[in-house]
Amino acid sequence: MRDRGRAIIGRTRRRCRGDRRGGQEDRPVDFELSPEDAAFRDEVRGWLAENRDQIEHVRAVNWEDGGERFERYREWERILFDAGWGAVTWPKEYGGRGASLVQQALFTDEYVRAKGPDRINRLGLNLLAPTLMLHGTAEQREAHLSKIARCDEIWCQGFSEPNAGSDLASLRTRAVRDGDDFVITGQKIWTSLGVFGDWIFVLCRTNPDAPKHKGISFILCDMHAPGVEVRPLVQINGDARFAEIFFTEARTPASNVVGAVDEGWRVAMTTLGFERGTGLGSPAVFNRILDEVVDLTRRSPRDGGVAADDPDIRRRVAQAYIETRIFELSSQRTLTRLAKGGTLGPEASLTKLYWSEMEARLEELAMDVLGPRAELAKGSPGAERNGDWYSEYLYARASMIFAGTSEVQKNVIAQRVLGLPRE
């Protein structure tokens, strides 16, 4: 369906230029690989091929089952780290390769194509680590970055609360200074990886008298500290990927505040920018889902033929191809801007809105292709991929909620990108 030899993002020679308006030329989008980037891609591809048996060994189990199965994925992260693939863009002193953003995208593309195991520490790798690089102290970076890359510390995110989800600034979890510590009391909910977390980055109100978006601090807390309680939340698909976290006078050193005290909202917006713009929505992931859906259409029986014979299914597959291609090109444009020193702004909400709703449509298309077989759960005879399609369809609903709901993203786009007035 697409040339699998082509890298998803980041070509550095031939350029696709935009329209010229008023003598100003739009920022170019790079499409071809430089010799250096091509060599990097080939090295990644070769290493993944050499470790094919280990990849299949890890993928044979579900990390969400915990125990030895989770540790199998942790060990895979250490193999990646030791080979220099754990966090390729990080500085070498923290276990990275000092690779470019183009090379990071190439690595992700090859990793997804090779069906590499889930990156279980993705919140630490993709959200906290780049936040620490921008706002953390040298001591914080020294204490945590290498451990994140090697998966010695699993990180989770403590933002949402029962009454502070989309309106995050309404959070009530408090942190009170007591000598050299902050004492945290409150509750967080929908905490991804909370069951497995060693550490959590948590937003707390440190000045209750300050305006709503002020008086909030971004604090790192050991999940094994006294006063921290984790309760798993079982989802509609039967998994417990989320948890609720209760803090009852849990203590954490004041040196664990990232950025200035009472200025955590600015730090949190940096983290959410990574989450919405670059942290979760990889074009390679959606291209792979589409390819798997196309394969389903060719194998799923339908009215004496296969689903691919259905004109409506063919139309929707074509639409899905258009949408994934648009996202791929949009990601190339963003990557080009970042590689040239640009930054992520409110347009990150466009990215998050687009990929989350596209993912839901892809999973719904898979359900319609499978027909009655779509609802067969794990362990059911005849369940396609042991029921994973149904589980992923249900989980895709969450994509339009976490990292900011679709409604929140539309408000950000309207007000901060389009300049429309508040209602």
C-alpha positions as CSV (number, residue, x, y, z in Angstrom):
1,M,0.0,0.0,0.0
2,R,2.9,2.3,0.5
3,D,6.6,2.0,-0.2
4,R,7.9,0.4,3.0
5,G,11.5,1.3,2.1
6,R,10.6,5.0,2.5
7,A,11.2,6.5,5.9
8,I,8.2,8.1,7.5
9,I,9.7,11.4,8.5
10,G,12.7,13.5,7.8
11,R,14.3,13.8,4.4
12,T,17.1,16.3,4.1
13,R,17.8,16.9,0.4
14,R,14.8,17.2,-2.0
15,R,12.4,19.8,-0.7
16,C,8.7,20.3,-1.1
17,R,8.2,24.1,-1.0
18,G,4.9,25.9,-0.2
19,D,3.3,28.8,-2.0
20,R,5.0,32.1,-2.3
21,R,3.0,34.9,-0.9
22,G,4.0,38.5,-0.7
23,G,7.6,37.5,-1.6
24,Q,7.8,35.2,1.5
25,E,8.4,31.5,1.0
26,D,6.8,29.0,3.4
27,R,9.2,27.0,5.5
28,P,10.3,23.9,3.4
29,V,9.5,20.3,4.3
30,D,12.5,17.9,3.9
31,F,11.8,14.6,2.2
32,E,15.1,12.9,1.3
33,L,17.6,11.3,3.6
34,S,21.2,12.6,3.9
35,P,23.9,9.9,3.6
36,E,24.4,10.2,7.4
37,D,20.7,9.7,8.1
38,A,20.5,6.8,5.6
39,A,23.4,5.1,7.4
40,F,21.7,5.6,10.7
41,R,18.4,4.1,9.4
42,D,20.3,1.1,8.1
43,E,22.1,0.6,11.4
44,V,18.7,0.7,13.3
45,R,17.2,-1.7,10.8
46,G,20.1,-4.1,11.0
47,W,20.1,-4.1,14.8
48,L,16.4,-4.8,15.0
49,A,16.8,-7.7,12.5
50,E,19.6,-9.2,14.6
51,N,17.4,-9.1,17.7
52,R,14.3,-10.5,16.1
53,D,14.2,-13.5,18.4
54,Q,14.4,-11.3,21.5
55,I,11.6,-9.1,20.1
56,E,9.3,-12.0,19.6
57,H,10.2,-13.4,23.0
58,V,9.1,-10.2,24.7
59,R,6.0,-9.7,22.6
60,A,4.8,-13.2,23.4
61,V,3.5,-11.9,26.7
62,N,1.4,-8.9,27.8
63,W,3.2,-6.5,30.1
64,E,-0.1,-5.4,31.7
65,D,-0.3,-8.8,33.4
66,G,2.5,-7.7,35.6
67,G,5.1,-9.9,37.4
68,E,7.6,-11.7,35.2
69,R,5.8,-10.5,32.1
70,F,6.3,-6.9,33.0
71,E,9.9,-7.5,33.9
72,R,10.5,-9.1,30.5
73,Y,9.6,-5.7,29.0
74,R,11.8,-3.9,31.5
75,E,14.7,-6.1,30.5
76,W,14.1,-5.3,26.8
77,E,14.4,-1.6,27.7
78,R,17.8,-2.3,29.3
79,I,18.9,-4.1,26.1
80,L,17.9,-1.0,24.1
81,F,19.8,1.2,26.5
82,D,23.0,-0.9,26.5
83,A,22.9,-0.8,22.7
84,G,22.4,3.0,22.6
85,W,18.8,2.8,21.3
86,G,16.9,3.6,24.6
87,A,16.8,7.4,24.0
88,V,18.6,8.2,20.8
89,T,18.3,12.1,20.9
90,W,19.4,12.4,24.5
91,P,22.9,13.7,25.3
92,K,25.5,10.9,25.5
93,E,26.2,11.6,29.2
94,Y,22.6,10.5,30.0
95,G,22.7,7.3,27.9
96,G,21.6,8.7,24.5
97,R,23.4,9.1,21.2
98,G,23.0,12.8,20.7
99,A,21.0,12.0,17.5
100,S,19.0,14.5,15.6
101,L,15.2,14.7,15.6
102,V,15.2,13.3,12.1
103,Q,17.1,10.3,13.4
104,Q,14.7,9.9,16.3
105,A,11.8,9.8,13.8
106,L,13.7,7.3,11.7
107,F,14.3,5.1,14.7
108,T,10.6,5.2,15.6
109,D,9.7,4.3,12.0
110,E,12.0,1.3,11.9
111,Y,11.0,0.2,15.4
112,V,7.3,0.2,14.6
113,R,7.9,-1.6,11.3
114,A,9.8,-4.3,13.2
115,K,6.9,-4.6,15.6
116,G,9.2,-3.7,18.5
117,P,7.7,-4.3,22.0
118,D,5.7,-1.5,23.7
119,R,7.9,1.1,25.4
120,I,6.7,0.7,28.9
121,N,8.4,3.8,30.2
122,R,7.1,6.2,27.6
123,L,5.8,8.8,30.1
124,G,9.3,9.1,31.5
125,L,11.0,9.0,28.1
126,N,8.6,11.2,26.1
127,L,7.2,13.6,28.7
128,L,9.2,14.0,31.9
129,A,12.7,13.6,30.4
130,P,12.4,16.4,27.9
131,T,10.7,18.5,30.5
132,L,13.6,18.0,32.9
133,M,16.0,19.0,30.1
134,L,14.2,22.3,29.7
135,H,13.2,23.1,33.3
136,G,15.0,20.7,35.6
137,T,18.1,21.4,37.7
138,A,21.5,19.7,36.9
139,E,21.0,17.6,40.0
140,Q,17.5,16.4,38.9
141,R,18.8,15.5,35.4
142,E,21.7,13.7,36.9
143,A,19.5,11.8,39.4
144,H,16.8,10.6,36.9
145,L,17.6,10.7,33.2
146,S,19.9,7.7,32.9
147,K,17.5,5.7,35.2
148,I,14.6,6.6,33.0
149,A,16.4,5.6,29.8
150,R,17.5,2.3,31.4
151,C,14.0,1.7,32.9
152,D,15.3,1.5,36.4
153,E,12.6,4.1,37.2
154,I,9.1,3.7,35.8
155,W,7.3,7.1,35.7
156,C,3.7,8.0,35.8
157,Q,1.8,11.3,35.5
158,G,-0.2,12.9,38.3
159,F,-2.3,15.6,36.7
160,S,-6.0,14.8,36.5
161,E,-8.2,14.7,39.6
162,P,-11.8,13.7,40.2
163,N,-12.9,17.4,39.8
164,A,-10.0,18.6,37.7
165,G,-9.8,16.9,34.4
166,S,-10.4,19.1,31.4
167,D,-10.3,22.1,33.8
168,L,-6.9,21.0,35.2
169,A,-6.2,24.3,36.9
170,S,-9.0,23.5,39.4
171,L,-6.8,20.9,41.0
172,R,-6.9,20.6,44.8
173,T,-4.1,18.3,45.7
174,R,-1.9,20.4,48.1
175,A,1.7,20.4,48.9
176,V,2.7,22.3,52.1
177,R,6.3,23.2,52.8
178,D,7.7,21.6,56.0
179,G,11.4,22.3,56.5
180,D,13.3,20.6,53.6
181,D,10.2,18.7,52.4
182,F,6.9,19.3,50.8
183,V,4.0,17.3,52.3
184,I,1.5,16.2,49.7
185,T,-2.2,15.5,50.4
186,G,-4.8,14.8,47.8
187,Q,-6.0,12.5,45.0
188,K,-5.0,11.9,41.4
189,I,-7.0,9.8,38.9
190,W,-6.6,8.2,35.5
191,T,-2.9,7.7,36.2
192,S,-1.4,5.7,33.3
193,L,1.1,3.1,34.5
194,G,0.2,4.0,38.1
195,V,0.2,0.3,39.1
196,F,3.8,-0.1,37.9
197,G,5.2,3.3,38.7
198,D,8.3,3.9,40.8
199,W,8.0,7.7,40.6
200,I,5.3,10.2,39.7
201,F,5.5,13.8,38.5
202,V,2.5,15.5,40.2
203,L,0.9,18.9,40.0
204,C,0.1,20.3,43.4
205,R,-1.3,23.6,44.7
206,T,1.4,25.2,46.8
207,N,-0.3,28.6,47.2
208,P,-4.1,28.4,47.7
209,D,-4.4,32.2,47.8
210,A,-2.9,32.7,44.3
211,P,-5.1,33.0,41.2
212,K,-6.3,29.7,39.6
213,H,-3.4,29.2,37.2
214,K,-0.8,30.4,39.8
215,G,0.3,28.8,43.0
216,I,0.8,25.4,41.3
217,S,4.1,23.5,41.5
218,F,5.4,20.6,39.4
219,I,6.8,18.1,42.0
220,L,8.6,14.7,41.7
221,C,7.5,12.1,44.2
222,D,8.6,8.6,45.0
223,M,5.7,6.2,44.6
224,H,7.1,4.0,47.3
225,A,7.1,6.7,49.9
226,P,4.9,6.4,53.0
227,G,1.5,8.0,52.4
228,V,1.2,7.1,48.7
229,E,-1.5,4.5,47.9
230,V,-2.3,3.1,44.5
231,R,-5.6,1.6,43.5
232,P,-6.0,0.1,40.1
233,L,-8.9,1.1,37.8
234,V,-10.3,-1.6,35.6
235,Q,-11.3,-0.3,32.2
236,I,-14.1,-1.4,29.9
237,N,-11.7,-3.7,28.0
238,G,-10.8,-5.5,31.3
239,D,-7.3,-4.0,31.6
240,A,-6.0,-2.0,34.5
241,R,-3.8,0.4,32.7
242,F,-4.9,3.3,34.8
243,A,-5.0,3.9,38.6
244,E,-6.1,6.4,41.1
245,I,-3.4,7.7,43.5
246,F,-4.0,8.8,47.1
247,F,-1.5,11.0,48.9
248,T,-1.9,11.2,52.7
249,E,0.8,13.5,54.0
250,A,3.4,12.0,51.6
251,R,6.7,13.7,51.9
252,T,9.1,14.6,49.1
253,P,12.2,16.7,49.3
254,A,11.8,20.4,48.3
255,S,14.6,19.8,45.8
256,N,12.2,17.7,43.8
257,V,10.3,20.8,42.6
258,V,10.8,21.2,38.8
259,G,11.1,24.9,37.9
260,A,10.2,27.5,40.5
261,V,7.7,27.0,43.3
262,D,4.3,28.2,42.4
263,E,5.3,28.3,38.7
264,G,4.4,24.7,37.8
265,W,1.7,25.6,35.4
266,R,4.3,26.8,32.9
267,V,6.2,23.6,33.3
268,A,3.1,21.5,32.9
269,M,2.2,23.3,29.7
270,T,5.7,22.3,28.4
271,T,4.9,18.6,29.3
272,L,1.5,18.7,27.7
273,G,3.1,20.2,24.6
274,F,5.3,17.1,24.3
275,E,2.3,14.9,25.0
276,R,0.0,16.5,22.4
277,G,2.6,17.3,19.7
278,T,5.3,14.6,19.6
279,G,5.0,12.2,22.5
280,L,2.2,9.8,21.5
281,G,1.0,10.1,17.9
282,S,3.6,8.5,15.6
283,P,2.7,8.3,11.9
284,A,4.3,4.9,11.7
285,V,1.9,3.5,14.3
286,F,-1.1,4.5,12.3
287,N,0.4,3.4,9.0
288,R,0.9,0.0,10.6
289,I,-2.7,-0.1,11.9
290,L,-4.0,0.7,8.4
291,D,-1.9,-2.0,6.8
292,E,-3.3,-4.5,9.2
293,V,-6.8,-3.3,8.5
294,V,-6.2,-3.8,4.8
295,D,-4.9,-7.3,5.4
296,L,-8.1,-7.9,7.4
297,T,-10.3,-6.8,4.5
298,R,-8.6,-9.4,2.3
299,R,-9.2,-12.3,4.8
300,S,-12.6,-11.5,6.4
301,P,-15.5,-13.3,4.7
302,R,-18.4,-11.1,3.5
303,D,-21.4,-12.2,1.4
304,G,-19.7,-15.0,-0.4
305,G,-16.5,-13.0,-0.9
306,V,-14.3,-10.9,1.3
307,A,-14.7,-7.6,3.0
308,A,-12.5,-5.9,0.4
309,D,-15.2,-6.6,-2.2
310,D,-17.6,-4.2,-0.3
311,P,-17.6,-0.8,-2.0
312,D,-18.2,1.0,1.2
313,I,-15.3,-0.8,2.9
314,R,-13.1,0.2,0.0
315,R,-14.2,3.8,0.3
316,R,-13.4,3.9,4.0
317,V,-10.0,2.3,3.4
318,A,-9.2,4.9,0.8
319,Q,-10.3,7.7,3.3
320,A,-8.1,6.1,6.0
321,Y,-5.2,6.1,3.6
322,I,-5.7,9.8,2.9
323,E,-6.0,10.6,6.6
324,T,-2.8,8.7,7.6
325,R,-0.9,10.3,4.7
326,I,-2.1,13.8,5.7
327,F,-0.9,13.1,9.3
328,E,2.4,11.8,7.9
329,L,3.0,15.0,5.9
330,S,1.9,17.2,8.8
331,S,4.4,15.4,11.1
332,Q,7.1,15.9,8.5
333,R,6.4,19.7,8.5
334,T,6.5,19.8,12.3
335,L,9.7,17.8,12.4
336,T,11.4,20.2,9.9
337,R,10.4,23.2,11.9
338,L,11.8,21.6,15.1
339,A,15.0,20.5,13.4
340,K,15.6,24.1,12.4
341,G,15.2,25.4,15.9
342,G,11.5,26.1,16.0
343,T,9.3,25.2,19.0
344,L,5.9,23.6,19.6
345,G,3.1,26.0,20.2
346,P,-0.7,25.8,20.5
347,E,-0.8,24.1,17.1
348,A,0.2,20.9,19.0
349,S,-3.5,20.7,19.8
350,L,-4.2,20.3,16.1
351,T,-1.9,17.3,16.0
352,K,-3.4,15.7,19.1
353,L,-7.0,16.3,17.9
354,Y,-6.2,14.9,14.5
355,W,-4.4,11.7,15.4
356,S,-6.7,10.8,18.3
357,E,-9.9,11.0,16.2
358,M,-8.2,9.3,13.3
359,E,-7.2,6.4,15.5
360,A,-10.8,5.9,16.7
361,R,-12.0,5.8,13.1
362,L,-9.3,3.3,12.1
363,E,-10.3,1.0,15.0
364,E,-14.0,1.4,14.1
365,L,-13.2,0.4,10.6
366,A,-11.5,-2.8,11.8
367,M,-14.6,-3.6,13.8
368,D,-16.8,-3.2,10.8
369,V,-14.5,-5.3,8.6
370,L,-14.5,-8.1,11.2
371,G,-18.3,-8.0,11.5
372,P,-19.8,-10.2,14.2
373,R,-16.4,-11.7,15.0
374,A,-15.3,-8.2,16.2
375,E,-16.8,-8.7,19.6
376,L,-15.1,-12.0,20.4
377,A,-13.0,-11.4,23.6
378,K,-9.6,-12.7,24.5
379,G,-9.6,-16.4,24.8
380,S,-12.6,-16.9,22.6
381,P,-12.3,-19.5,19.8
382,G,-12.1,-17.7,16.4
383,A,-11.1,-14.3,18.0
384,E,-8.9,-12.4,15.6
385,R,-5.5,-11.7,17.2
386,N,-6.9,-13.2,20.4
387,G,-9.4,-10.4,20.8
388,D,-6.9,-7.5,20.6
389,W,-8.8,-5.7,17.9
390,Y,-11.8,-5.3,20.2
391,S,-9.7,-4.3,23.1
392,E,-7.9,-1.7,21.0
393,Y,-11.2,-0.4,19.7
394,L,-12.4,0.2,23.2
395,Y,-9.1,1.8,24.3
396,A,-9.1,4.1,21.3
397,R,-12.1,6.0,23.0
398,A,-9.6,7.1,25.6
399,S,-7.4,8.7,23.0
400,M,-9.9,11.5,22.7
401,I,-9.8,12.1,26.4
402,F,-6.3,11.8,27.7
403,A,-3.8,14.6,27.0
404,G,-6.8,16.9,26.8
405,T,-10.2,16.0,25.5
406,S,-11.1,16.8,21.9
407,E,-13.4,19.6,23.1
408,V,-10.5,21.2,25.0
409,Q,-8.2,20.9,21.9
410,K,-10.9,22.6,19.8
411,N,-11.1,25.5,22.3
412,V,-7.3,25.9,22.2
413,I,-7.3,25.8,18.4
414,A,-10.1,28.4,18.2
415,Q,-8.7,30.8,20.7
416,R,-4.9,30.5,20.4
417,V,-4.4,29.4,16.7
418,L,-7.4,31.0,14.9
419,G,-7.7,34.0,17.3
420,L,-11.4,33.6,17.8
421,P,-13.0,35.2,20.9
422,R,-14.0,33.2,23.9
423,E,-17.7,32.3,24.0
